[in-house]
Amino acid sequence: MDWITHDEDVWFDFRGSSPKQLTPGRYYKGTVDGFADFGVFVDLAPGVTGLLHRSELDRRLETLDWESGDTVFVQVKNVRSNGNIDLGWSIRQSESEFRGARVHDPDGDADGEEIENGDSDGPRAVKKTPKGISTKSRASNGTDSAETTGESTTADEEGGGRAGSAADQGPDAGSDAVDADHDAATDTPESGRQAGAVEAEPEATEAEAEPERVTVDSLGDRVGETVRIEGEVVGARQTGGPTIFEVRDETAVVDCAAFVEAGVRAYPEVEEGDVVRLDGEVELRRGELQVETEALAALDGEDAEAVERRLADALAEKARPDEVDPLAGEPAVEAVTDQLADAAEAIRGAVLESRPIVIRHAATADGYVAGAAIERAVLPLIREEHARADAEYHFFTRRPLDDPVYGMDAATSDVTRMLQDSERHDEKLPLVVLVGIGGTTDSLDGLGLLGVYGASRVVVDANAVDTGVVEETNVLVSPSLSNVDATGLSTGALGANLGAAVNADVRTDLAHLPAVSYWESPPAAYTELAGEAGYSADRTRDLREAIALEAYYQSYQDKRELITDLLFEDDGGLAGHVSEQFRNKLDTEVETAEANLELRDVDGVSVGVLDADSYSHQYDFPPTALLADELHRRADGRTATVVYSTDELFVRADDAIDVRAAAAAAREAVPEGGVTASGIRQNRIEFLSGARNAVVDAVADAVVAQR
């Protein structure tokens, strides 16, 4: 067929069932499924979803005027071995801009057939009047009187699109192309019911029994039955076909499809947060359970209160972990088991409430280990709770921070995103979990901004936290609150223990992570734990170094798949390859730095001082903080090391440093220097560049004076 050579001139209607059946290079018609920080999910067919990454767009993602359910055109660039589909941008976004349209039906006889006039919809489906929709409200939607009397009318007669079309309805329509054809052929006033539609029926007689109220977790055994569920609407989204209500009861969440006409909101009086009673038939669509709504009503008074009590009691019982069993015998962790239980309850509760979770952590090896541990624990819970295949991207986000301080810049970014998501996608305000950041007064402004908008805040910090932070958090986990010595406890170790508390099923997956998070001398209990999990000291070192290198590049990105591959899926080959790059880059930089390190005698104490601007490569690995760490680790006889650049410096010493006291002493000695301790966790001090030399001298004096 000669048309194959002109794929770039036409768009294709994909009617296959597997990503592997797609042809890279072709343009396909799809439906917007949802949005994430990194791009747009587009459905090409039921169960076949690709990602249009923001880097592929010809404009900023924030300015894209697509909405969920919109019909769009994209190019399939690549289909990966794991089934992930990489999509590319198409400048042509209407059928008329292509030279033609063809069917891509790898399993059928229609493959390659032309689509006349861009009409890929196929047979038209019959639509019926939903229960509970009055004649007046139907008329306002532009439908004719035949529907208000219960007569069936085709979409063609009404001038509307095909209700059952996968292309029109999008991924959540509750019907694929085969289902739609079947429904269109069999759905009549006397038999059957269109997928996703709520049809008009005579009022129930006394002899007709109401549907049995059941729980969502039992629906798998009730396919084909008409049931009643009571719960809270935790999400409502309009597709190109039906309205999809996400209803949560005391056991789980299920999608419920309600159809008025293509793209028209069903039950507009029902909103997110309402307690409802819903009757409908349980169906299995593309391997996922869905309820085809027949009647839906918001409850009030005693009926609503009874449902709310059931939900609250079940949520509290289900969210609270049965117990918190530390991964190893770490006294500092054992002292905070109640705090870990509180944090785990908050995270598990957010999953059950369909509340997005945002994890913030430092872009360091320790920070990534902590964040990845919680991610590993939460994602299976989200998959279990939500039927949507992309739910883990909608309800969980991990955002690394260059600066281990949750300042106004990061908070403003998070608040802006959460308000946009709330306005655009009706999402609940998120639970924000700050791991290894947020525990100092530097973060109070950022925490306060989250609080103004009502976002819940959990702070998890292995180091001592400032007292002011306690009032700005909903849950705080820190050994310092239990008056226990936490010297040497890493954020990664604490995060891994929190992950195990959130989801005990992944406990084995997390066993090696605490040992990975320590640069030097992990506690023997964690070394032994990693060994039992099959991770030697060399392998945990490779992982640590590989994560540190990858954390530096694209530091603001979560790199979810790459980090997962390194920490959980790798047999050592990938980590070994990346860690070798880490050592080569670090050794080269340290060699140059050591050759230019100035050694000073300060009151009989040896202090190494390095001008990083002059004797290290800017904007290349390693970052200044890591260079300071490594220089001091390799120190021979030096008590302290100071690495400075244009307007900041990092201090490392054999003994613990009170960086705030050092900054205060330097500020007193150089009042014109604008000296401030701006990164307590990194022993970082900022100053005015014009006073740099004087400030470096004053800080060196202050550090030695603390000995």
C-alpha positions in Angstrom: 0.0 0.0 0.0 1.7 3.2 -1.2 0.0 5.3 1.4 2.4 4.0 4.0 5.2 6.2 2.6 3.1 9.3 3.3 2.4 8.7 7.0 3.5 12.3 7.8 0.7 13.7 5.7 -2.3 12.0 7.4 -3.5 11.4 10.9 -4.5 7.9 12.1 -7.3 6.6 14.2 -5.7 3.9 16.3 -8.0 0.9 17.0 -5.4 -1.4 18.5 -5.0 -2.6 22.1 -1.3 -2.5 22.7 1.4 0.3 22.6 3.6 -2.1 20.6 1.1 -1.9 17.7 1.7 1.8 17.2 4.0 2.9 14.4 6.6 5.5 15.4 6.6 8.6 13.1 2.9 8.6 12.5 0.5 11.3 13.7 -2.5 10.0 15.7 -5.7 11.5 16.9 -6.0 11.3 20.7 -7.7 12.6 23.8 -6.2 14.6 26.6 -6.3 12.4 29.7 -4.6 14.6 32.3 -1.7 16.9 33.2 1.5 16.6 35.3 4.4 18.9 36.1 6.4 17.3 33.2 3.8 17.1 30.4 0.4 15.9 29.2 -1.0 12.4 29.1 -2.8 11.6 25.9 -5.0 8.5 25.2 -4.6 7.1 21.7 -7.0 4.2 22.4 -8.6 2.7 25.5 -5.7 1.6 27.7 -3.0 3.0 25.4 -1.7 6.3 26.9 1.4 8.2 25.9 3.3 11.2 27.5 3.8 14.4 25.6 6.7 15.7 27.6 6.9 19.5 28.2 10.2 19.5 26.3 8.4 18.5 23.1 6.0 21.4 23.2 6.5 24.6 21.1 5.3 26.7 24.0 5.3 26.6 27.8 3.1 23.9 29.4 1.4 26.5 31.5 0.2 28.3 28.4 -1.3 25.3 26.7 -5.0 25.8 26.3 -5.9 22.1 26.3 -8.4 20.6 28.8 -9.0 17.1 29.9 -11.2 15.4 27.2 -10.0 17.6 24.4 -9.3 15.9 21.0 -5.7 16.6 19.9 -3.2 15.4 17.4 0.3 14.0 18.4 3.1 12.2 16.8 4.3 8.8 18.2 8.1 9.3 18.5 9.0 6.1 20.3 7.5 3.1 22.1 9.8 1.8 24.8 10.3 -1.8 25.8 8.3 -1.4 28.9 5.3 0.0 26.9 5.8 3.7 27.7 5.0 5.9 24.7 6.9 9.0 23.9 4.8 11.5 22.0 5.9 14.5 20.0 4.1 17.8 19.3 2.1 18.3 16.2 1.8 21.9 14.8 -1.4 20.7 13.0 -4.2 20.5 15.5 -7.3 20.1 13.3 -8.3 17.4 10.8 -8.5 19.9 7.9 -4.7 20.7 8.3 -3.9 17.1 7.3 -4.1 15.7 3.8 -6.2 12.8 4.9 -7.1 10.3 7.6 -6.8 6.6 7.8 -7.6 3.7 10.2 -4.8 2.0 12.0 -6.5 -1.3 13.0 -3.7 -3.9 13.4 -6.1 -6.6 14.5 -8.9 -5.9 12.0 -9.7 -5.8 8.4 -10.1 -2.0 8.3 -6.4 -1.3 8.6 -5.4 1.3 6.1 -8.9 2.3 5.1 -9.5 6.0 4.4 -11.7 7.9 6.8 -14.2 10.0 4.8 -14.5 13.6 6.0 -12.5 12.9 9.1 -15.3 10.8 10.4 -13.7 8.1 12.5 -16.5 7.7 14.9 -18.2 4.7 13.4 -21.8 3.8 14.4 -23.8 6.3 16.4 -24.9 5.4 19.9 -28.4 6.0 21.4 -28.7 8.4 24.2 -31.4 8.5 26.8 -32.7 10.8 29.5 -30.8 10.4 32.8 -32.9 9.8 35.9 -33.2 12.9 38.0 -32.8 15.4 35.1 -35.9 17.4 34.6 -37.5 18.4 31.3 -36.5 21.9 32.0 -32.9 21.2 32.6 -32.7 18.9 29.6 -34.2 21.6 27.4 -31.6 24.1 28.6 -28.9 21.7 27.3 -30.4 22.0 23.8 -32.0 18.5 23.6 -35.4 17.9 22.0 -38.6 16.9 23.6 -38.3 13.3 22.5 -35.6 12.7 25.1 -37.6 14.3 27.9 -40.4 11.8 27.3 -38.0 8.9 27.4 -37.9 8.2 23.7 -34.5 7.2 22.2 -32.9 9.6 19.8 -29.7 9.2 17.9 -26.8 11.6 18.3 -27.0 12.4 14.5 -30.6 13.5 14.9 -29.5 15.9 17.7 -26.5 17.2 15.9 -24.2 15.8 18.6 -21.2 13.6 18.5 -21.2 9.8 19.1 -21.6 9.2 22.8 -19.8 5.9 22.7 -16.8 7.0 20.7 -13.4 6.4 22.4 -12.0 9.3 20.4 -14.8 11.6 21.6 -15.1 10.5 25.1 -11.4 10.1 26.0 -9.9 7.6 28.5 -12.5 7.9 31.1 -15.6 7.5 29.0 -16.2 4.0 30.3 -16.3 2.5 26.8 -13.9 1.6 24.1 -14.5 1.5 20.4 -15.6 -2.2 20.5 -17.9 -1.5 23.4 -19.4 1.5 21.7 -20.2 -0.4 18.5 -21.8 -3.2 20.5 -23.8 -0.8 22.6 -25.0 1.2 19.5 -26.2 -2.0 17.9 -28.1 -3.3 20.9 -29.2 -0.3 22.9 -32.9 0.3 22.3 -35.6 1.7 24.6 -36.6 -1.9 25.4 -33.2 -3.5 25.8 -29.8 -2.7 27.3 -28.3 0.5 28.5 -25.7 2.7 26.8 -22.3 2.6 28.6 -22.0 5.5 31.0 -25.6 6.6 30.4 -28.3 7.0 33.1 -31.6 6.2 31.4 -35.1 7.3 32.2 -37.2 4.5 33.7 -40.7 4.5 35.2 -40.9 5.3 38.9 -40.3 2.3 41.1 -43.3 0.5 42.3 -43.7 -0.8 45.8 -42.9 -4.2 44.5 -39.6 -3.1 43.1 -36.8 -3.4 45.7 -34.1 -0.7 45.9 -30.6 -1.8 45.0 -28.5 -3.3 47.9 -26.0 -0.9 49.4 -22.6 -2.4 49.0 -19.0 -1.4 49.6 -16.6 -0.4 46.8 -14.1 -3.1 47.7 -16.8 -5.7 46.9 -17.6 -4.5 43.4 -15.1 -7.0 41.8 -17.6 -9.8 42.7 -20.6 -7.9 41.5 -19.9 -7.2 37.8 -23.3 -7.0 36.0 -25.3 -6.3 39.1 -27.1 -3.0 39.9 -25.9 -1.8 43.3 -26.0 1.2 45.6 -23.0 2.9 47.0 -22.8 5.8 49.5 -19.7 7.9 49.9 -18.0 11.2 49.1 -17.3 12.6 45.7 -13.6 13.1 45.7 -13.2 14.1 42.1 -15.4 15.0 39.1 -14.1 15.4 35.6 -15.8 16.0 32.3 -14.6 14.0 29.4 -15.6 14.3 25.7 -18.4 11.8 26.6 -19.7 11.2 30.1 -19.0 12.9 33.4 -16.8 10.8 35.6 -17.4 11.0 39.4 -14.8 9.5 41.7 -16.7 8.2 44.7 -15.0 7.1 47.9 -16.6 5.0 50.5 -15.1 3.5 53.7 -13.2 0.9 51.6 -12.0 2.3 48.3 -12.6 4.7 45.4 -14.4 3.9 42.1 -15.0 5.8 38.9 -18.7 6.3 38.2 -19.7 7.3 34.6 -22.9 9.5 34.1 -24.0 10.5 30.7 -26.3 13.3 29.5 -24.8 13.9 26.1 -21.3 14.1 24.8 -19.2 16.6 26.7 -22.2 17.9 28.9 -21.9 17.8 32.7 -24.2 15.3 34.2 -25.7 16.1 37.6 -24.3 19.6 37.7 -25.7 20.1 41.2 -23.3 17.4 42.6 -19.9 18.8 43.4 -16.6 17.5 44.8 -16.9 17.0 48.6 -20.6 16.2 48.5 -21.8 13.1 50.3 -23.9 11.1 47.8 -26.0 8.0 47.2 -25.4 6.4 43.8 -27.2 3.6 42.0 -25.8 1.9 39.0 -24.6 -1.2 37.2 -21.1 -2.5 37.9 -19.1 -3.1 34.7 -15.6 -4.0 33.8 -14.1 -1.6 31.2 -10.7 -2.2 29.8 -9.9 -4.4 32.8 -11.0 -1.7 35.3 -14.1 -1.6 37.4 -16.6 1.2 36.7 -20.2 1.9 37.8 -22.5 3.1 35.0 -24.6 5.6 36.9 -28.4 5.3 36.9 -29.3 7.7 39.7 -27.1 10.1 41.8 -28.2 12.4 44.6 -26.4 14.5 47.2 -27.4 13.6 50.8 -28.0 15.9 53.7 -29.2 15.8 57.3 -28.9 12.5 59.2 -28.3 10.5 56.0 -25.2 12.6 55.2 -24.0 12.5 58.8 -24.2 8.7 59.0 -22.1 8.4 55.8 -19.6 10.9 57.1 -19.2 9.1 60.3 -18.5 5.8 58.5 -15.9 7.5 56.3 -14.2 9.2 59.2 -14.1 6.1 61.3 -12.8 4.0 58.5 -10.3 6.5 57.4 -8.8 6.8 60.9 -8.7 3.1 61.3 -7.2 2.4 57.9 -4.7 5.3 57.9 -3.1 4.6 61.2 -0.4 1.9 60.9 -0.8 -1.0 63.2 2.7 -0.6 64.5 6.0 1.1 63.6 8.8 -1.4 63.6 12.2 0.3 63.0 14.3 -1.2 60.2 17.2 -1.7 62.6 18.2 -1.1 66.2 18.8 2.6 65.9 18.0 4.3 69.2 17.2 7.7 67.7 14.6 6.1 65.4 13.2 3.9 68.2 12.6 7.1 70.2 10.4 8.6 67.5 8.1 5.7 66.6 5.0 7.6 67.7 6.0 10.6 65.5 6.6 8.3 62.6 3.2 6.8 63.1 1.7 10.3 63.0 3.5 11.1 59.8 2.6 7.7 58.3 -1.1 8.3 59.2 -1.0 11.7 57.5 0.4 10.2 54.3 -1.8 7.2 54.2 -4.8 9.4 55.0 -4.0 11.6 52.0 -4.0 8.6 49.8 -7.4 7.5 51.1 -8.8 11.0 50.7 -7.5 11.3 47.1 -5.4 14.2 48.3 -2.2 14.9 46.2 1.1 14.3 48.1 4.1 16.6 47.4 7.5 15.4 48.7 10.2 18.0 49.0 13.8 17.0 49.7 17.3 18.3 49.1 19.0 17.5 45.8 21.7 15.4 47.6 22.3 11.7 47.8 20.9 11.7 51.3 17.8 13.7 50.3 17.1 11.5 47.3 17.3 8.3 49.3 14.8 9.7 51.8 12.4 10.9 49.1 12.7 7.8 47.1 12.0 5.6 50.1 8.7 7.4 50.8 7.9 7.3 47.1 8.5 3.5 47.0 6.0 3.1 49.9 3.3 5.4 48.6 2.9 4.5 44.9 1.6 1.0 45.5 -1.0 2.4 47.9 -2.2 4.9 45.2 -2.4 2.2 42.6 -4.4 0.1 45.0 -6.7 2.9 45.8 -7.4 4.3 42.3 -8.3 2.5 39.2 -6.8 5.1 36.9 -3.6 3.9 35.3 -1.9 7.3 35.7 -3.1 7.9 39.2 0.4 7.7 40.6 1.4 10.8 38.6 -1.7 12.7 39.5 -1.6 12.0 43.2 2.2 11.9 44.0 4.9 14.4 43.1 8.5 14.5 44.4 10.3 17.8 43.8 14.0 18.1 44.8 15.4 21.4 46.0 18.9 22.8 45.3 18.8 24.6 48.6 18.0 22.5 51.7 15.8 25.4 52.9 12.1 25.6 52.2 12.0 29.3 51.4 9.6 31.6 49.7 10.7 30.7 46.2 9.9 27.0 46.7 6.7 27.7 48.6 5.5 30.2 46.0 6.0 27.6 43.3 4.1 24.9 45.3 1.2 27.2 46.2 0.9 28.4 42.6 0.8 24.9 41.3 -1.7 23.7 43.9 -4.0 26.6 43.3 -3.9 26.0 39.5 -4.6 22.3 40.0 -7.5 23.1 42.3 -9.0 25.5 39.9 -8.2 23.6 36.7 -8.6 20.0 37.7 -10.7 20.3 40.9 -7.9 18.7 42.9 -7.8 18.9 46.7 -5.1 20.9 48.3 -2.0 18.7 48.8 -0.2 17.2 51.7 3.3 18.7 51.6 6.0 16.5 53.2 9.4 18.2 53.7 12.1 15.6 54.2 15.5 16.9 55.6 14.4 20.5 54.9 11.9 22.8 56.6 13.3 22.2 60.1 14.9 25.6 60.6 13.7 29.2 61.0 14.9 29.8 57.4 11.8 27.9 56.3 9.2 29.6 58.4 8.1 32.0 55.7 7.6 29.1 53.3 5.8 27.0 55.8 3.6 29.9 56.7 2.6 30.5 53.1 1.4 26.9 52.8 -0.5 27.3 56.0 -2.3 30.4 54.8 -3.9 28.4 52.0 -4.7 25.4 54.2 -2.2 22.9 52.9 -1.2 20.2 55.4 2.5 20.2 56.3 4.7 17.3 57.5 8.3 17.9 58.4 10.7 15.0 58.8 14.2 16.0 59.9 17.0 13.9 61.4 18.7 17.0 62.8 17.6 19.3 65.6 14.6 21.5 64.6 14.0 25.1 65.7 11.2 25.6 68.1 9.3 28.1 65.8 8.8 25.3 63.3 6.6 23.3 65.6 3.8 25.8 65.3 4.0 25.9 61.5 3.6 22.1 60.9 0.8 19.6 61.3 3.2 16.7 62.0 6.8 17.0 63.0 9.3 14.1 63.1 12.6 14.8 64.7 14.6 13.0 67.4 15.3 16.4 69.0 11.7 16.5 70.2 12.3 13.3 72.2 15.5 14.6 73.8 17.6 11.7 72.3 21.1 11.9 70.9 20.6 11.7 67.1 24.3 12.4 66.2 25.0 10.6 63.0 21.4 9.8 62.1 20.9 10.5 58.4 17.8 11.9 56.7 17.9 8.9 54.4 17.7 6.5 57.3 14.8 8.4 58.9 13.0 8.6 55.6 13.5 4.8 55.0 12.0 4.1 58.4 9.0 6.4 57.6 8.5 4.5 54.3 8.4 1.2 56.1 5.8 2.7 58.5 3.7 3.9 55.6 3.7 0.6 53.8 5.1 -2.5 55.5 4.8 -4.5 52.2 7.9 -2.6 50.9 10.0 -3.0 54.0 12.4 -5.5 52.2 12.8 -3.0 49.3 14.0 -0.3 51.7 16.4 -2.4 53.8 19.6 -1.2 52.0 18.7 2.5 51.8 19.9 3.7 55.2 23.4 2.4 54.5 23.3 4.1 51.1 22.6 7.5 52.7 25.8 7.7 54.8 29.0 9.1 53.2 31.2 7.7 55.9 30.8 4.8 58.4 27.2 3.9 58.4 26.0 2.5 61.7 26.8 -1.2 62.0 23.1 -2.1 62.3 22.4 -0.5 58.8 25.5 -2.1 57.2 24.3 -5.5 58.5 20.8 -4.8 57.3 22.0 -3.9 53.8 24.2 -7.0 53.7 21.3 -9.3 54.6 19.4 -7.7 51.6 22.3 -8.5 49.3 24.1 -5.2 49.2 27.8 -5.1 50.0 29.6 -2.1 51.2 31.0 -1.5 47.7 27.6 -1.7 46.2 26.0 0.7 48.6 29.0 3.1 47.9 28.3 2.8 44.2 24.7 3.6 44.7 25.5 6.6 46.9 27.9 8.0 44.4 25.6 7.4 41.4 22.7 9.1 43.2 24.9 12.0 44.1 25.9 12.5 40.5 22.4 12.2 39.1 21.1 14.5 41.8 23.3 17.3 40.5 22.1 17.2 36.9 18.6 18.5 36.3 18.4 18.9 40.1 14.9 20.3 40.1 13.5 17.1 38.4 12.5 14.0 40.3 14.0 11.6 37.7 11.6 9.0 39.1 12.3 6.2 36.6 16.1 6.7 36.7 16.2 6.8 40.5 14.0 3.7 40.7 16.3 1.9 38.3 19.3 2.8 40.4 18.0 2.1 43.9 15.6 -0.8 43.3 15.9 -2.4 39.9 19.7 -2.4 39.2 21.9 -5.4 39.5 24.9 -3.2 39.9 25.7 -2.5 36.3 24.0 0.9 36.0 25.2 2.1 39.4 28.7 1.0 38.7 28.8 2.8 35.4 27.5 6.1 36.9 29.6 5.9 40.1 32.7 5.6 38.0 31.8 8.9 36.3 31.3 10.4 39.8 34.7 9.4 41.0 36.4 10.6 37.8 34.8 14.0 37.9 35.3 14.4 41.6 38.9 13.3 41.7 39.8 15.7 38.8 38.1 18.6 40.6 39.6 17.8 44.0 43.1 17.4 42.6 42.9 20.9 41.1 41.4 22.3 44.3 44.0 20.8 46.6 46.8 22.2 44.4 45.4 25.7 45.0 44.3 25.3 48.6 45.6 28.0 50.9 46.7 26.7 54.3 46.4 29.2 57.2 47.5 29.0 60.8 44.8 30.5 62.9 45.8 30.6 66.6 47.8 27.4 66.1 45.0 25.6 64.2 45.4 24.6 60.5 42.6 25.9 58.3 42.4 25.2 54.5 40.8 28.0 52.4 39.8 27.7 48.8 38.6 30.3 46.3 36.1 28.1 44.4 35.5 30.8 41.8 39.1 30.7 40.7 40.1 27.1 41.3 37.1 25.0 40.4 34.9 24.7 37.3 31.7 26.6 37.8 28.4 25.1 36.6 30.0 21.6 36.5 30.0 18.7 38.9 30.7 18.7 41.8 28.7 21.4 43.5 30.6 23.6 45.9 29.0 22.0 49.0 30.1 18.5 47.9 33.6 19.8 47.0 33.9 21.2 50.5 32.8 17.9 51.9 35.4 15.9 49.9 38.2 18.3 50.5 37.7 18.0 54.3 37.3 14.3 54.1 40.7 14.1 52.5 42.3 16.7 54.8 45.7 15.7 56.2 46.2 17.5 59.5 43.7 20.3 58.8 41.1 21.0 61.5 38.8 23.1 59.4 38.1 23.9 55.7 36.5 27.0 54.2 35.4 27.0 50.6 34.1 30.3 49.3 32.8 31.8 46.1 31.4 35.2 45.1 28.9 35.7 48.0 28.7 32.5 49.9 31.0 30.0 51.8 30.8 26.5 53.2 32.5 25.5 56.4 33.6 22.0 57.4 35.4 21.0 60.6 36.4 18.0 62.6 34.1 19.1 65.4 30.4 20.2 65.2 30.1 23.8 64.1 27.5 26.3 65.3 27.2 28.0 62.0 24.8 30.6 63.4 27.3 31.6 66.1 30.1 31.7 63.5 28.0 34.0 61.3 27.1 36.2 64.2 30.8 36.6 65.2 31.7 37.4 61.6 28.9 39.9 61.3 30.1 41.7 64.4 33.7 41.7 63.0 32.6 42.9 59.5 29.4 44.8 60.0 29.4 46.0 56.5 29.5 42.5 55.1 25.8 41.5 55.3 26.8 38.2 56.9 24.0 35.7 57.6 23.8 31.9 58.2 21.4 31.0 55.4 21.8 27.2 55.2 22.2 25.6 58.6 22.1 22.0 57.3 25.0 22.8 54.9 27.0 25.1 57.2 26.5 27.8 54.6 27.0 31.5 55.2 26.1 34.3 52.8 27.7 37.7 52.6 28.2 40.8 50.3 30.8 40.1 47.7 32.5 43.4 48.3 33.5 42.3 51.8 34.4 38.8 50.8 38.0 38.6 52.0 37.3 40.2 55.3 34.3 37.9 55.9 36.3 34.7 55.0 39.0 35.8 57.6 36.4 36.5 60.2 34.6 33.2 59.7 37.9 31.2 59.9 38.6 33.0 63.2 35.1 32.3 64.5 35.3 28.5 63.7 38.6 28.1 65.4 37.3 30.0 68.4 34.5 27.4 68.8 37.0 24.6 69.5 
